Amino acid sequence: MNQPDRAASPDASPPPSPSADRKLPAGIWALGFVSMLMDVSSEMIHALLPVYMVAVLGTSTLAVGIIEGIAEATASITKVFSGALSDWLGKRKLLAAIGYGLAACTKPIFPLAASLDWLVAARFIDRLGKGIRGAPRDALVADLAPPHLRGAAFGLRQSLDTIGAFAGPLIAIGLMWLTADHFQAVFWIAVIPAFAAVALILVFVEEPPRPQALRRVRMPLRRDELARLGATYWWVVAVAAVFTLARFSEAFLILKAQSIGLPLALVPVVLVVMSLTYSLSAYPVGILADRMDRVLLLILGLVLLIVADIVLALAPGIIGVGIGVALWGLHMGFTQGLLAALIATAAPAELRGTAFGVYNLVTGLALLAASVLAGLLWDMTGPGGTFFAGAGFSALAMAGLFGIRGRLRAP
């Protein structure tokens, strides 16, 4: 019996045999190192920027919070339009390269800026670049990766990206010590990995040719096109939004560490521990996801988050907080790449950019709401209320996963 729908699908391919090549394409590795280098550059600056703005430029902490909130909101909103544009153009690499290029061009502004206005402009353009590259890059990963290796592909990118996220602050700390707290010198050094990332994507990442049978998309954000994303996609987004309500800002991990007496000089260690367990787990979990039930791994990730929340709610000392933070990073490794792989699998190939853009917008707004709620609970009930609420939202997301498990099973 003929199966024309499968034959026409760009993802249609025979199941891999036991001897099939399971190596990821070189472009996936290149995109991973691009993310890593740009994160090293960005985090070298962002780890020091709040202190620089307050201590050197005399900016208020309220202004810092407003600037950061606007910057992150800009990135989330931009992702929707860049993802849709990549579907309309049929070009992912072009937009990803523009996004990385914009971010790289802002880096020299930070050491040159003599006033807050310049820093605000640079931060805004940097996040605009992040928004432009995010959805097209994720769609490009899905386009480059064979369907049976998508879990490993997204896991690898997350691992390398997270290595940059914790290497950047460590490098910044070391350079501040070597340069006797010379902010501008550190900011200048951060320019190097940013432009290296742009060179890497331009030279070593090749976009696969668009399949002839793939439908052309004229208006990706129209209601009828969004409906084509399908019920399974929207269920994934809904569950991810509830899950994100449980995964509030990592700033609350730092606040918990401070509340039990961790010295201020050692506070960055919290994010290093979290990022380390995240980066070490994301790629192996991605490989596992290509060989077993992805939903089961997601459920395990939610269990890890519940345990992390309970430990952080009850931990009276540094060791307990360290265990909770490590479990938090482990849950990120079990979930973030898998959610991206589920989005790539659920969405039609011609609408992947739009799919990732909408997903990033919804989860970005959910993260903002989660952080506001976490802050309110912290003020009203203390750390325990915040982390117990996170455990409750995790349990709700887990129930949602059980409810749609049949839809989300990998073929």
N, C-alpha and C positions, 0 to 999 in steps of 0.2 A: 504494500500500500504506500502511495506517494505521500510525502510530508512537505508540501511546498512552503509552508511557513518557516520551518526550520531551515530549509535550503536557502531561503532568502535572507535569513538573519546573518548579520556580520559576525555574530558570536558563534554561529553554528560550526561545529567541528566535531569529529569523532572523539569519544572519550579517550583520554590518554592511556596508553598501554603501560604495564608495569615498567617497561624499559624505556618509556618516553623521556625525552630530555626535559628535566625539571629546572634548568637554569633560567634565571630571569634575563630578559633582554638587556643589552648594555645601556640602552636609554633609560631604563628604570634606575639602574645604579647611578647614572649621571644625574638624573633628577634628584635622587636622594642626596648626593654630594652638593648639588646646587642649594638645596634646602638647608643642609648643614652649614655651609659656608655663610649663607646670608643670615642664618640664625646666630652664628658666632659673632658676626659684625653687629647685628641689631642688639643682641643681649649685652655685648660689651658696652654699648652706649646706654641702653635702657636700664642696666643695673646701676649706673652712676647718675643718670639724668635727674631723677627726683632730688637727690642730695645736691647736685650741682645747681639746680634751679632754686632750691630753698637756701642753701648755704652760701652760694657765690652770687647769684642774681637777686636774692632777697624775695623770691616768689613765695606766696602763702601756700600752705598745704591744701587749702580749698581750691585754689587755682590749679594746682597740680592734678587734683582729682578730676576737676572739670575737663582739663585738657586731655587727660588719659581717656575719660569716658567718651568724649567727642571723637577722639582718634579711633578708638575701637569700634564705635558705632559706624563711623565712615567706612571702615574696612568691611564690616558685615553687610552694609547696604550695597556697596560697590560690587561685591561678589555676585549678587543676583544678576546685575546688568552685564558684567564681564562674561559670566557663564552663558547667558543667553546670546551675547554677541559672538562667542566662540562657536555656538551652534549655527548661527546665521551665516557667519563667514566660512565655517568649515575649517577654521584655522585655530588650533590650540596653542602651538608653540609661539606664534607671533605675539599673542596677548600675554602669555606667561613671561616671555622675554621683555616685553614692555614694562610689565609690573616689576620684575626684578631690576630692570634698568632704572626706573623711577626711584626705587628704594636706594640703589647704589648712588645715584646722583645727589641724593639728600645728605649722604654721610659727611661730605666735606663741610656742609653748612654748620654742623654741630661744633667743631673746633673753631670755626670762623665767627660764629654768632656773637655779637656784642650786646644783644638785648633779648628779652623774652619773646618779642614779636618774631624774630628770625627762628627761634627754637620751635615756636608754635607752628609756624609755616612748614618747617622741615619735618616735624612730627606728623602733621596732617598729610603732607605729600608722601611720606614714608608709608603710612597706613593706607593711603589711596593706592600705592603700588602693591601693597599686600592684598588689598581687595581685588585689584585687577588680575593678579596672577593666580589667586587661590583656586577658584572653580575651574578655569581652563587647565591648570596644572593637574588637578585631580582627575579631570576627564581625560587628559593626555596619558596619565598613568593607566587608566582603564583601557584606553585605546591600544597602548603598547603591550600590555600584559595579556598573555593567553588566558582565556576564561578560567582554566583549571589552576592558574597561578596568581589569581587576583589577590587572594588573602596574603600571600607572601609578598607581593608587590607593594601593597599598601602598608603592610607591616614593616618592610624594609625602609620605605620612605619615612614612616613615623619614627623608626629607631634612629636613623641618621639625623633627622630634624631635631629630635630630642637630645642627641649628643651635642649638637650645636647649642641647644638651649641651656645646658648646664656647663659646657666648656666656655661659653662666652663670659659669664660672670666670674668664673675661676681665673680666666686670663686677665680680666679687668682688675680683679683683686691683686694678682701678681704684679701687673704693670703699675698699679697705683703704689705698691710698695717699692718697686724698682725706681720709679720716677718721683718719689717723695710727694705723692698726691697731686701730680700734674694732670689735671683733667684733660686739657687740650691735647697733650701728647698721646694719651690713651685713645681719645676720639680719632686722632689722625691715623693711628695704627689700625683702628677698626675699619678704615676705608679699604684696606687691602683685601680682606676676604670678600667684601661686598662686590668689588669689581671682578674678582676671581670667579665668583658665582655667575656673573653675567657672561663672562668669557666661556665658561663651562657649558652653559645652556646653548649658547650660539654655535659652538663648535662640535659638541659631542652628543647633542640630542637631535635626532631626526624624527620628524613627525611621519607616522605611517600614512600611505596614500588613502584617500577617502574611498571606501568601497563604492563601486558603480551603482549597486542596487540600493544604496542608502538614500532614504527620502530626504529631499531638500526642505529645510525649515525656513520659512519667511518671517514669521512673527512668533518667536519662541515663548513670549510671555502672554500671548492671548489665552483666553479661557479654554478654548478647544484644544490648544497645544498642551496646556497644563493638565487637562483631563487625560491626554494620551500617556502621561507619566504612569497612570494605572493605580489601582487600589493598593496593590502591594507596596509600591513606593510610598504612598501617603501614609500607610500604616507604619512603615519604617520611620518616617519623619516624625509621626506622632509619638511613637515609643521613644525615639531619640530625644524629643523635646521634654518628655516626662523624666527621662534619665538625666538630662542636663540640669533639671531642677534639683536633682540630688547632688550634682557635681558642681557646687558653687566655686567661686574664685579660690585659687591656692593661697591668696592673701590670708585667709582664715587659718590655714595651717601655720603660717608665720605668727599670727596673733595667739594661737594656742601655745606655740613654743615660748613666746614671750610671757604668757600668763603663768607658766610654771617656772619662770626664772631663768630662761636661757639668755646668756649675755648677748647684747646687741651685736657685738663683733662676730658672733657665731650664727646669727639668724640666717644668713644666706645658705648655710649648710642644710637647712630644711629643704629648700628647693633643689639643692644638689642631690640629696638622698632620693627625693621623689623622682627627679628626672633620670637618675641613674637606674632605678628599678624599672621605670617606664621604658627607657631605651633598650635595656637588656632583655625585656620580655616581648616587646612588640613584634620583632621579626620572627622569633620562634613560634609565637602564637599565630602569626599570619601563615606560617608553613603548616601548622596543625590545622588551621581553618580550611585549607585546601584538601585535607584528608579526612575530615570528620564533620560532624554537625556544627555549623557556625553558631546556630542559636544556642546550643548547649554551652559553647565557649562564652557567649555573651552573658548567659545566665550565671556562669561561674564568675565572670567579671563583676556582675552585680552583687553576688555573694561576697566577693572580696571587698567591695565598697561598703556593704553593710557592716562587715566585721571591722573595717578601718574606722568607720564612723563611731561604732560602739567603743572601740579602743580609745579613740581620740576624745570621746565624751567623758570617759571614766578615768583616763590615764592621769595619775597624780605626779609623775616624774618624767625626766628626760628620756629614759629608756622606753617607757610606754609610748610617748609621743613619737619617738624614732620608729618604733614598730608600726604605729598607725600611719605615719607618713610613707613608710616603705610599702605598706599594703595599698595605700592610695595610689602610688605610682604603678604598682603591679596591676591594679584594676584598670588604669589607663591603657596599659599595654595589652590587656585582654579585650578592650572594647573599642578604642578609637579607630584602629585600622579595620576592624571587623565591620563597624558601622559604615565606613566608607566603601568597603567591598560589597556590602549589601545594597547600598545606593547604586553602585555601578552595575550590579547584576539586575536590580529591579527596573531601572530606567531604560527606555529605548536608546540605542546607540546614538541616534541623531539628536537626542535631547539630553545627553549626559552633562553638558556644561550647565544648562538650565537647572537640571536636577541637583547638581552640587551647589549651585548658587542659592537656590531656594532652601536646601538643607542647611547651608551655612548661616543663612539669614535667620531661619527659625531657631536653630540651636544657639546662635549668638544672642538673640533676644531672650531666649529662655535662660541663658547664663547670666544676663544682666538682671533679670527678674529674680533668679536664684540668689545672686549676690546681695541684692537689696533685701530680700526676705531673710537671708542669713544674718545680715547686719542688724536688722530689727530684732530678730530673735536673740542675738548676742547681747544687745543692749537690755532686752527685757528679762532674759532668763540665764544669760551667761553662755559659755561654750557648750555646755551639755545640751541645751535646747537646740542650738544650731546643728550639732552633729546628729542628735537623735532625729531631727526633722529630715536630715539628709538620708538617714537609714530608712525612714518611712517612705520617702519618694522613691528610693531604690526598690523597696518591696513592691510599690505600685507599678513601677516600670517592669519588674520581673513578672508580675501578674499579666501585664499586657503582652509580654513576650510569649508566655505560655498560651495566651489566647490566640495568637497569630502564628504559632510555631509552624503549622502546616504550610502556610503561605511562604515562609522565609527559608524553608529547607533548601540547601544548595542542591541543584540537580545532579 
